[in-house]
Amino acid sequence: MTPEELSSAIATCLNEAVAAGDLAVEVPAEVRVERPKSREHGDWATNIALQLGKKAGMNPRALAELLKGRLEAVPEVASVDIAGPGFLNITLDAGAAGGLARAIVEAGAAYGTNDALAGHTVNMEFVSANPTGPLHIGHTRWAALGDSIARVLKASGADVTREYYINDAGNQMNIFALSVYNRLHGLDVPEGGYPGEYIKDLAGHVAAAHPGIRDLPQEAALPIIRQLAYEEQMADIRRTLADFGVEFDTYFSEQSLHAAGAVEDAVARLREQGHIEDRDGAVWLRTTDFGDDKDRVLIRANGEPTYFAADAAYYLSKKDRGFPEKIYLLGADHHGYVNRLKAIAAAAGDDPEANIEILIGQLISVNGARLSKRAGNIIELRDLIEWLGADALRYSLGRYPADSPMAIDPELLKKNTNDNPVFYVQYAHARSRAAARNAEAAGVDRSVFDGSLLTHETENELLAYLGQFPSVVAQAASFREPHRVARHLEQIAGAYHRWYQSCRVSPLSGEPVEDVNRTRLWLNDATSQVLANGLGLLGVTAPEKM
């Protein structure tokens, strides 16, 4: 019996009590069950009687007594105890408790998915680095976290679009083009320009794509250089992200907003909402009406739109494209954007508490990392991948909350020891696959399953952690915290290693294959499946061998 099946059984008992006239209360759509802190208190526990007691006009313990009688009639339930003011501690029949292993194997890759966020349509924007240089160490964390958040959201039933906003408008693109132009002509880096060997590489690409570029006057050459260098730099960014296991559904160009007149349209729409003010020759959005520390200029007195105007147009574009929920993952230096983005949502007639969510990620450092030879002044994501590996990076970044500063220890990540969390979890998966291969060689298959044979204390512990996995995924999605998945995988890995040392899947040489061996193979393979599913949510591979 899975936790979801037990939750459904409790809800059914409540509904039956209501139908019988024993209880008058609205039964929630989901009844939460959790593992008790002590296994002596049963397999699962629920506080539903405490939640509904007051609403039903009953003492919670009396409601628990009513529910206890009905639950004990459920075939898979062995016993129900009432603790304290009304907690229900539920012990499953041994076969039902062990039956979780079979349910996991049969569910396969779908185990852990849930419908906690069904009906939610989300635009998840992250990374969004300027296309003027390679991705660096700061983008590394946003790429890993953003992608993992999107994965747990999808696993919990949300319709998610991963989006990369390309800042390809504005003066930084002109400076970028001039930097490449100067490199083409052997000139110094322009003031405020981009140094680094990658500019030389881009210059070489431009020269190869447009052989006569050096002969053109600067005025004619710069637009061509800007476009060709931009396209090549974005291609480099996409390749690096792909090597990191991150794919985007949409690459949205800021320039497209300007070209389509979306910025002017946004100003007009916000004016219709009554939040625009003309002052000192400029056009202002009264963001102070919605908690911002000062009003923001949309159109300067010279008629030029600000970056903030593009932000407003971009928000409205997301709204128009059918995304009621918009998540922005921004860097540590973007705290000032929170109130102004929420003000845009409110000024557009949305609920800033429901329609926009802004996550601020803290910076990371890598002990001993060298500045990029190509870029000259940054630590490139490409170099980090080559040095430490995508799996080690993604897992390490995934196991901490976004708002937690962190330092990566390369020496630890390169160790094949239990001190290295990614090795610990990946090794558990590889070990489980080796156990399955050894079982096959010994003639053990899954032709028999008897959950009542899984009675060893390490089996109870392992089943408990496996059973919690779907609720952990749902919580990770709800709180936008994929590190919950990583930490839970470490608990599963620890429980698996303890079980592996205590319970044999394959019989000793010369001993017959028994049903307990076949049933343990189901548990072994269930563990493999959960570890693989969890690692997949973090964008980390599940190796067959190590």
FITIBA-852828 format. One record per residue (C-alpha): x, y, z; residue number from 0; chain; residue in one letter. Coordinates in steps of 0.02 Angstrom, whole numbers, padded with zeros to 5 digits. Last residue first. Example, Ala and Ser with C-alpha at 12.3 -4.5 7.8 and 13.67 -1.06 7.14 Angstrom:
! residues 2
REC     xx     yy     zz resi chain resn
REC  00684 -00053  00357    1     A    S
REC  00615 -00225  00390    0     A    A
END
This chain:
! residues 546
REC     xx     yy     zz resi chain resn
REC  01546  00145 -00552  545     A    M
REC  01415  00047 -00649  544     A    K
REC  01233  00074 -00702  543     A    E
REC  01250  00261 -00676  542     A    P
REC  01099  00369 -00628  541     A    A
REC  01131  00536 -00714  540     A    T
REC  01097  00704 -00632  539     A    V
REC  00970  00834 -00692  538     A    G
REC  00904  00855 -00514  537     A    L
REC  00735  00778 -00556  536     A    L
REC  00829  00638 -00645  535     A    G
REC  00923  00600 -00485  534     A    L
REC  00757  00574 -00399  533     A    G
REC  00688  00458 -00533  532     A    N
REC  00849  00358 -00538  531     A    A
REC  00853  00340 -00349  530     A    L
REC  00670  00291 -00347  529     A    V
REC  00693  00161 -00483  528     A    Q
REC  00849  00083 -00409  527     A    S
REC  00760  00070 -00241  526     A    T
REC  00614 -00019 -00322  525     A    A
REC  00738 -00136 -00406  524     A    D
REC  00810 -00188 -00238  523     A    N
REC  00637 -00206 -00164  522     A    L
REC  00581 -00316 -00308  521     A    W
REC  00743 -00416 -00293  520     A    L
REC  00699 -00438 -00109  519     A    R
REC  00541 -00527 -00162  518     A    T
REC  00636 -00649 -00271  517     A    R
REC  00761 -00684 -00132  516     A    N
REC  00620 -00707 -00005  515     A    V
REC  00535 -00825 -00127  514     A    D
REC  00684 -00942 -00120  513     A    E
REC  00832 -00978 -00232  512     A    V
REC  00921 -01131 -00165  511     A    P
REC  01089 -01124 -00073  510     A    E
REC  01247 -01186 -00157  509     A    G
REC  01330 -01016 -00163  508     A    S
REC  01242 -00896 -00046  507     A    L
REC  01073 -00836 -00104  506     A    P
REC  01056 -00678 -00209  505     A    S
REC  00957 -00535 -00134  504     A    V
REC  01043 -00546  00034  503     A    R
REC  00988 -00440  00182  502     A    C
REC  01100 -00354  00309  501     A    S
REC  01238 -00264  00213  500     A    Q
REC  01121 -00219  00070  499     A    Y
REC  00993 -00154  00194  498     A    W
REC  01119 -00034  00271  497     A    R
REC  01173  00026  00098  496     A    H
REC  00991  00049  00049  495     A    Y
REC  00949  00150  00204  494     A    A
REC  01097  00265  00171  493     A    G
REC  01050  00286 -00011  492     A    A
REC  00869  00323  00036  491     A    I
REC  00925  00455  00160  490     A    Q
REC  01041  00531  00030  489     A    E
REC  00897  00532 -00094  488     A    L
REC  00796  00630  00034  487     A    H
REC  00929  00764  00043  486     A    R
REC  00931  00781 -00146  485     A    A
REC  00741  00788 -00159  484     A    V
REC  00728  00923 -00026  483     A    R
REC  00864  01019 -00119  482     A    H
REC  00734  01042 -00256  481     A    P
REC  00659  01186 -00158  480     A    E
REC  00526  01282 -00253  479     A    R
REC  00414  01270 -00097  478     A    F
REC  00269  01184 -00185  477     A    S
REC  00382  01087 -00303  476     A    A
REC  00497  01022 -00168  475     A    A
REC  00343  00981 -00062  474     A    Q
REC  00268  00877 -00204  473     A    A
REC  00433  00787 -00232  472     A    V
REC  00448  00749 -00046  471     A    V
REC  00268  00685 -00046  470     A    S
REC  00309  00567 -00190  469     A    P
REC  00468  00503 -00103  468     A    F
REC  00395  00462  00066  467     A    Q
REC  00359  00281  00022  466     A    G
REC  00538  00250 -00029  465     A    L
REC  00596  00315  00140  464     A    Y
REC  00478  00199  00235  463     A    A
REC  00519  00051  00125  462     A    L
REC  00703  00071  00167  461     A    L
REC  00669  00078  00354  460     A    E
REC  00553 -00073  00352  459     A    N
REC  00680 -00169  00250  458     A    E
REC  00819 -00122  00372  457     A    T
REC  00711 -00188  00515  456     A    E
REC  00689 -00355  00426  455     A    H
REC  00508 -00395  00384  454     A    T
REC  00501 -00402  00195  453     A    L
REC  00426 -00576  00184  452     A    L
REC  00247 -00509  00199  451     A    S
REC  00271 -00422  00032  450     A    G
REC  00265 -00586 -00061  449     A    D
REC  00317 -00565 -00242  448     A    F
REC  00359 -00709 -00357  447     A    V
REC  00420 -00713 -00538  446     A    S
REC  00539 -00568 -00502  445     A    R
REC  00698 -00664 -00546  444     A    D
REC  00841 -00746 -00454  443     A    V
REC  00941 -00872 -00557  442     A    G
REC  01111 -00831 -00482  441     A    A
REC  01164 -00734 -00637  440     A    A
REC  01002 -00634 -00628  439     A    E
REC  01037 -00595 -00446  438     A    A
REC  01212 -00536 -00488  437     A    N
REC  01141 -00418 -00619  436     A    R
REC  01012 -00352 -00496  435     A    A
REC  01145 -00326 -00362  434     A    A
REC  01252 -00233 -00488  433     A    A
REC  01102 -00121 -00525  432     A    R
REC  01078 -00088 -00340  431     A    S
REC  01263 -00046 -00321  430     A    R
REC  01254  00077 -00465  429     A    A
REC  01106  00163 -00383  428     A    H
REC  01189  00168 -00212  427     A    A
REC  01349  00229 -00297  426     A    Y
REC  01254  00375 -00373  425     A    Q
REC  01191  00426 -00201  424     A    V
REC  01357  00416 -00109  423     A    Y
REC  01454  00486 -00258  422     A    F
REC  01342  00639 -00262  421     A    V
REC  01358  00661 -00074  420     A    P
REC  01550  00649 -00066  419     A    N
REC  01591  00593  00110  418     A    D
REC  01542  00417  00058  417     A    N
REC  01700  00406 -00044  416     A    T
REC  01748  00417 -00227  415     A    N
REC  01828  00588 -00205  414     A    K
REC  01821  00716 -00346  413     A    K
REC  01680  00813 -00266  412     A    L
REC  01776  00827 -00103  411     A    L
REC  01930  00900 -00187  410     A    E
REC  01820  01022 -00283  409     A    P
REC  01745  01097 -00124  408     A    D
REC  01600  01206 -00179  407     A    I
REC  01561  01360 -00075  406     A    A
REC  01385  01410 -00031  405     A    M
REC  01272  01557  00004  404     A    P
REC  01094  01497  00044  403     A    S
REC  00950  01586 -00042  402     A    D
REC  00934  01453 -00177  401     A    A
REC  00919  01313 -00050  400     A    P
REC  01060  01184 -00052  399     A    Y
REC  01064  01007 -00123  398     A    R
REC  01042  01057 -00305  397     A    G
REC  01206  01150 -00320  396     A    L
REC  01304  00998 -00266  395     A    S
REC  01201  00883 -00377  394     A    Y
REC  01221  00994 -00529  393     A    R
REC  01408  01017 -00508  392     A    L
REC  01446  00834 -00475  391     A    A
REC  01339  00779 -00620  390     A    D
REC  01407  00909 -00743  389     A    A
REC  01588  00859 -00714  388     A    G
REC  01718  00938 -00601  387     A    L
REC  01850  01008 -00717  386     A    W
REC  01767  01000 -00888  385     A    E
REC  01602  01061 -00817  384     A    I
REC  01688  01200 -00719  383     A    L
REC  01781  01255 -00875  382     A    D
REC  01621  01270 -00976  381     A    R
REC  01537  01365 -00833  380     A    L
REC  01672  01496 -00851  379     A    E
REC  01763  01577 -00705  378     A    I
REC  01776  01761 -00750  377     A    I
REC  01906  01894 -00793  376     A    N
REC  02006  01828 -00940  375     A    G
REC  01863  01761 -01045  374     A    A
REC  01961  01629 -01139  373     A    R
REC  02090  01590 -01005  372     A    K
REC  01948  01577 -00879  371     A    S
REC  01990  01626 -00702  370     A    L
REC  02048  01482 -00595  369     A    R
REC  01947  01384 -00469  368     A    A
REC  02039  01340 -00309  367     A    G
REC  01887  01336 -00197  366     A    N
REC  01730  01364 -00297  365     A    V
REC  01618  01508 -00245  364     A    S
REC  01431  01527 -00251  363     A    I
REC  01316  01677 -00259  362     A    L
REC  01143  01683 -00184  361     A    Q
REC  00984  01653 -00282  360     A    G
REC  00836  01769 -00272  359     A    I
REC  00668  01693 -00317  358     A    L
REC  00532  01807 -00384  357     A    I
REC  00353  01745 -00396  356     A    E
REC  00221  01827 -00504  355     A    I
REC  00037  01789 -00530  354     A    N
REC -00018  01742 -00355  353     A    A
REC  00052  01869 -00232  352     A    E
REC  00069  02004 -00365  351     A    P
REC -00116  01986 -00407  350     A    D
REC -00135  02048 -00585  349     A    D
REC -00213  02209 -00648  348     A    G
REC -00064  02266 -00752  347     A    A
REC -00017  02391 -00615  346     A    A
REC -00010  02244 -00492  345     A    A
REC  00105  02144 -00603  344     A    A
REC  00217  02294 -00637  343     A    I
REC  00224  02329 -00450  342     A    A
REC  00280  02149 -00420  341     A    K
REC  00422  02181 -00541  340     A    L
REC  00467  02344 -00452  339     A    R
REC  00460  02265 -00280  338     A    N
REC  00574  02119 -00324  337     A    V
REC  00697  02209 -00437  336     A    Y
REC  00794  02289 -00295  335     A    G
REC  00848  02118 -00235  334     A    H
REC  00938  02092 -00401  333     A    H
REC  01119  02078 -00345  332     A    D
REC  01097  01899 -00284  331     A    A
REC  01041  01840 -00454  330     A    G
REC  00864  01816 -00517  329     A    L
REC  00748  01668 -00539  328     A    L
REC  00584  01736 -00607  327     A    Y
REC  00426  01633 -00593  326     A    I
REC  00270  01683 -00688  325     A    K
REC  00100  01609 -00653  324     A    E
REC -00049  01654 -00762  323     A    P
REC  00051  01610 -00918  322     A    F
REC -00059  01623 -01073  321     A    G
REC  00050  01711 -01202  320     A    R
REC -00033  01877 -01158  319     A    D
REC  00027  01865 -00978  318     A    K
REC  00204  01824 -01033  317     A    K
REC  00200  01970 -01154  316     A    S
REC  00135  02083 -01016  315     A    L
REC  00288  02040 -00912  314     A    Y
REC  00403  02072 -01060  313     A    Y
REC  00324  02242 -01094  312     A    A
REC  00348  02291 -00913  311     A    A
REC  00529  02234 -00913  310     A    D
REC  00556  02328 -01076  309     A    A
REC  00490  02485 -00993  308     A    A
REC  00608  02452 -00847  307     A    F
REC  00755  02447 -00966  306     A    Y
REC  00709  02625 -01008  305     A    T
REC  00622  02687 -01165  304     A    P
REC  00699  02834 -01262  303     A    E
REC  00587  02986 -01293  302     A    G
REC  00715  03114 -01239  301     A    N
REC  00617  03144 -01078  300     A    A
REC  00641  02961 -01036  299     A    R
REC  00503  02833 -01060  298     A    I
REC  00463  02706 -00924  297     A    L
REC  00530  02800 -00773  296     A    V
REC  00499  02716 -00606  295     A    R
REC  00414  02780 -00449  294     A    D
REC  00505  02756 -00285  293     A    K
REC  00520  02631 -00142  292     A    D
REC  00399  02508 -00222  291     A    D
REC  00247  02461 -00118  290     A    G
REC  00109  02455 -00246  289     A    F
REC  00060  02638 -00266  288     A    D
REC  00247  02673 -00258  287     A    T
REC  00254  02593 -00432  286     A    T
REC  00180  02750 -00506  285     A    R
REC  00240  02716 -00683  284     A    L
REC  00323  02870 -00756  283     A    W
REC  00328  02948 -00930  282     A    V
REC  00455  03089 -00949  281     A    A
REC  00438  03273 -00993  280     A    G
REC  00459  03324 -00812  279     A    D
REC  00311  03215 -00761  278     A    R
REC  00182  03118 -00858  277     A    D
REC  00098  02991 -00742  276     A    E
REC  00045  02813 -00780  275     A    I
REC -00052  02706 -00655  274     A    H
REC -00229  02725 -00722  273     A    G
REC -00254  02552 -00797  272     A    Q
REC -00269  02634 -00968  271     A    E
REC -00095  02707 -00943  270     A    R
REC -00031  02532 -00909  269     A    L
REC -00101  02477 -01076  268     A    R
REC -00025  02624 -01168  267     A    A
REC  00146  02596 -01089  266     A    V
REC  00138  02412 -01135  265     A    A
REC  00092  02454 -01315  264     A    D
REC  00242  02569 -01329  263     A    E
REC  00354  02429 -01267  262     A    V
REC  00269  02299 -01376  261     A    A
REC  00304  02397 -01536  260     A    G
REC  00349  02235 -01626  259     A    A
REC  00531  02284 -01652  258     A    A
REC  00551  02338 -01471  257     A    H
REC  00483  02176 -01401  256     A    L
REC  00582  02074 -01528  255     A    S
REC  00742  02156 -01465  254     A    Q
REC  00711  02079 -01294  253     A    E
REC  00721  01909 -01378  252     A    S
REC  00636  01758 -01300  251     A    F
REC  00724  01590 -01306  250     A    Y
REC  00586  01465 -01272  249     A    T
REC  00578  01282 -01220  248     A    D
REC  00748  01289 -01136  247     A    F
REC  00865  01141 -01112  246     A    E
REC  00984  01115 -00968  245     A    V
REC  01090  00958 -00953  244     A    G
REC  01253  01050 -00920  243     A    F
REC  01320  01004 -01091  242     A    D
REC  01157  01074 -01161  241     A    A
REC  01188  01236 -01065  240     A    L
REC  01362  01251 -01140  239     A    T
REC  01297  01220 -01315  238     A    R
REC  01159  01349 -01294  237     A    R
REC  01282  01480 -01230  236     A    I
REC  01399  01447 -01376  235     A    D
REC  01255  01465 -01500  234     A    A
REC  01209  01628 -01414  233     A    M
REC  01388  01689 -01438  232     A    Q
REC  01384  01640 -01623  231     A    E
REC  01220  01729 -01655  230     A    E
REC  01277  01886 -01563  229     A    Y
REC  01443  01890 -01656  228     A    A
REC  01352  01880 -01824  227     A    L
REC  01220  02010 -01779  226     A    Q
REC  01337  02138 -01699  225     A    R
REC  01469  02115 -01833  224     A    I
REC  01342  02153 -01969  223     A    I
REC  01275  02305 -01877  222     A    P
REC  01455  02365 -01844  221     A    L
REC  01523  02348 -02021  220     A    A
REC  01423  02485 -02108  219     A    A
REC  01465  02622 -01982  218     A    E
REC  01643  02557 -01965  217     A    Q
REC  01676  02572 -02152  216     A    P
REC  01689  02402 -02237  215     A    L
REC  01857  02326 -02286  214     A    D
REC  01873  02221 -02129  213     A    R
REC  01704  02138 -02162  212     A    I
REC  01752  02072 -02333  211     A    G
REC  01762  01890 -02282  210     A    P
REC  01590  01887 -02197  209     A    H
REC  01566  01719 -02111  208     A    A
REC  01752  01688 -02093  207     A    A
REC  01785  01864 -02030  206     A    A
REC  01640  01853 -01908  205     A    V
REC  01703  01686 -01839  204     A    H
REC  01878  01755 -01818  203     A    G
REC  01811  01906 -01727  202     A    A
REC  01711  01790 -01615  201     A    L
REC  01868  01694 -01572  200     A    D
REC  01959  01857 -01533  199     A    K
REC  01813  01908 -01422  198     A    I
REC  01828  01738 -01337  197     A    Y
REC  02008  01781 -01296  196     A    E
REC  01955  01905 -01165  195     A    G
REC  01910  02088 -01155  194     A    P
REC  01735  02163 -01173  193     A    Y
REC  01716  02351 -01186  192     A    G
REC  01692  02487 -01056  191     A    G
REC  01811  02597 -01152  190     A    E
REC  01856  02507 -01313  189     A    P
REC  01977  02359 -01309  188     A    V
REC  02132  02411 -01404  187     A    D
REC  02140  02399 -01594  186     A    L
REC  02201  02255 -01702  185     A    G
REC  02068  02283 -01835  184     A    H
REC  01963  02128 -01802  183     A    L
REC  01989  02152 -01615  182     A    R
REC  01920  02329 -01630  181     A    N
REC  01766  02265 -01722  180     A    Y
REC  01736  02130 -01591  179     A    V
REC  01739  02259 -01451  178     A    S
REC  01631  02376 -01556  177     A    L
REC  01498  02240 -01573  176     A    A
REC  01497  02211 -01385  175     A    F
REC  01488  02398 -01352  174     A    I
REC  01336  02408 -01467  173     A    N
REC  01258  02257 -01379  172     A    M
REC  01287  02340 -01210  171     A    Q
REC  01195  02493 -01276  170     A    N
REC  01024  02416 -01276  169     A    G
REC  00940  02264 -01350  168     A    A
REC  00994  02081 -01352  167     A    D
REC  00950  02042 -01172  166     A    N
REC  00894  01866 -01214  165     A    I
REC  00761  01803 -01094  164     A    Y
REC  00777  01614 -01073  163     A    Y
REC  00613  01523 -01041  162     A    E
REC  00569  01354 -00970  161     A    R
REC  00383  01323 -00997  160     A    T
REC  00294  01224 -00862  159     A    V
REC  00123  01141 -00858  158     A    D
REC  00112  01089 -00676  157     A    A
REC  00074  00910 -00625  156     A    G
REC  00193  00881 -00482  155     A    S
REC  00329  00806 -00592  154     A    A
REC  00318  00963 -00699  153     A    K
REC  00352  01073 -00547  152     A    L
REC  00492  00955 -00493  151     A    V
REC  00575  00973 -00664  150     A    R
REC  00554  01163 -00674  149     A    A
REC  00635  01180 -00503  148     A    I
REC  00778  01070 -00563  147     A    S
REC  00804  01177 -00718  146     A    D
REC  00803  01339 -00620  145     A    G
REC  00919  01271 -00487  144     A    L
REC  01052  01204 -00605  143     A    A
REC  01048  01352 -00725  142     A    A
REC  01040  01481 -00585  141     A    W
REC  01188  01400 -00498  140     A    R
REC  01297  01394 -00653  139     A    T
REC  01249  01571 -00706  138     A    H
REC  01354  01639 -00564  137     A    G
REC  01504  01532 -00615  136     A    I
REC  01507  01600 -00792  135     A    H
REC  01414  01585 -00956  134     A    L
REC  01513  01652 -01103  133     A    P
REC  01505  01832 -01165  132     A    G
REC  01395  01966 -01240  131     A    T
REC  01233  01869 -01252  130     A    P
REC  01176  01939 -01084  129     A    N
REC  01130  01797 -00967  128     A    A
REC  00947  01747 -00954  127     A    S
REC  00988  01612 -00822  126     A    V
REC  00806  01585 -00771  125     A    F
REC  00626  01611 -00825  124     A    E
REC  00494  01484 -00774  123     A    M
REC  00326  01520 -00855  122     A    N
REC  00196  01419 -00762  121     A    V
REC  00025  01347 -00800  120     A    T
REC -00052  01269 -00644  119     A    H
REC -00197  01149 -00673  118     A    G
REC -00114  01005 -00582  117     A    A
REC  00004  01070 -00448  116     A    L
REC -00016  00930 -00319  115     A    A
REC -00048  00805 -00458  114     A    D
REC  00092  00683 -00420  113     A    N
REC  00247  00607 -00497  112     A    T
REC  00352  00508 -00374  111     A    G
REC  00334  00346 -00468  110     A    Y
REC  00304  00384 -00652  109     A    A
REC  00476  00319 -00704  108     A    A
REC  00425  00144 -00653  107     A    G
REC  00249  00126 -00585  106     A    A
REC  00263 -00064 -00586  105     A    E
REC  00428 -00057 -00492  104     A    V
REC  00356  00063 -00365  103     A    I
REC  00197 -00039 -00336  102     A    A
REC  00301 -00196 -00311  101     A    R
REC  00405 -00115 -00175  100     A    A
REC  00251 -00038 -00094   99     A    L
REC  00181 -00211 -00067   98     A    G
REC  00298 -00227  00082   97     A    G
REC  00180 -00126  00190   96     A    A
REC  00028 -00217  00121   95     A    A
REC  00105 -00387  00154   94     A    G
REC  00153 -00340  00332   93     A    A
REC -00022 -00272  00367   92     A    D
REC -00007 -00087  00396   91     A    L
REC  00017  00001  00561   90     A    T
REC -00072  00168  00579   89     A    I
REC -00040  00299  00711   88     A    N
REC -00187  00420  00724   87     A    L
REC -00154  00583  00818   86     A    F
REC -00301  00640  00923   85     A    G
REC -00253  00736  01080   84     A    P
REC -00107  00622  01123   83     A    G
REC -00097  00459  01027   82     A    A
REC -00231  00351  00951   81     A    I
REC -00180  00181  00886   80     A    D
REC -00234  00094  00726   79     A    V
REC -00196 -00087  00683   78     A    S
REC -00163 -00208  00540   77     A    A
REC -00224 -00100  00395   76     A    V
REC -00222 -00182  00222   75     A    E
REC -00399 -00250  00237   74     A    P
REC -00478 -00082  00289   73     A    V
REC -00591 -00125  00437   72     A    A
REC -00464 -00049  00557   71     A    E
REC -00490  00116  00468   70     A    L
REC -00676  00121  00511   69     A    R
REC -00649  00093  00696   68     A    G
REC -00505  00216  00705   67     A    K
REC -00605  00354  00618   66     A    L
REC -00734  00362  00756   65     A    L
REC -00600  00355  00890   64     A    E
REC -00505  00495  00801   63     A    A
REC -00663  00600  00799   62     A    L
REC -00678  00574  00986   61     A    A
REC -00496  00624  01005   60     A    R
REC -00526  00781  00905   59     A    P
REC -00673  00833  01017   58     A    N
REC -00815  00863  00897   57     A    M
REC -00898  01014  00818   56     A    G
REC -00852  00950  00644   55     A    A
REC -00750  01106  00604   54     A    K
REC -00667  01096  00775   53     A    K
REC -00618  00913  00752   52     A    G
REC -00566  00925  00568   51     A    L
REC -00381  00965  00581   50     A    Q
REC -00353  00870  00743   49     A    L
REC -00438  00717  00671   48     A    A
REC -00332  00733  00514   47     A    I
REC -00170  00723  00614   46     A    N
REC -00104  00573  00517   45     A    T
REC  00026  00440  00554   44     A    A
REC  00108  00302  00454   43     A    W
REC  00204  00140  00484   42     A    D
REC  00173  00123  00670   41     A    G
REC  00221  00212  00831   40     A    H
REC  00369  00097  00866   39     A    E
REC  00443  00163  00703   38     A    R
REC  00480  00325  00797   37     A    S
REC  00468  00494  00712   36     A    K
REC  00306  00439  00632   35     A    P
REC  00305  00433  00440   34     A    R
REC  00179  00554  00369   33     A    E
REC  00002  00549  00301   32     A    V
REC -00089  00698  00229   31     A    R
REC -00272  00682  00184   30     A    V
REC -00310  00757  00014   29     A    E
REC -00472  00825 -00058   28     A    A
REC -00526  00882  00114   27     A    P
REC -00687  00810  00189   26     A    V
REC -00817  00943  00226   25     A    E
REC -00890  00906  00397   24     A    V
REC -01041  00826  00478   23     A    A
REC -00996  00657  00553   22     A    L
REC -01093  00502  00606   21     A    D
REC -01230  00535  00478   20     A    G
REC -01190  00378  00379   19     A    A
REC -01139  00481  00227   18     A    A
REC -01020  00583  00335   17     A    V
REC -00941  00426  00407   16     A    A
REC -00925  00354  00232   15     A    E
REC -00838  00513  00176   14     A    N
REC -00716  00502  00320   13     A    L
REC -00678  00319  00285   12     A    C
REC -00650  00360  00101   11     A    T
REC -00531  00500  00147   10     A    A
REC -00432  00379  00255    9     A    I
REC -00424  00254  00111    8     A    A
REC -00365  00389 -00009    7     A    S
REC -00224  00436  00108    6     A    S
REC -00179  00252  00124    5     A    L
REC -00174  00236 -00066    4     A    E
REC -00065  00393 -00079    3     A    E
REC  00052  00325  00055    2     A    P
REC  00071  00168 -00051    1     A    T
REC  00000  00000  00000    0     A    M
END
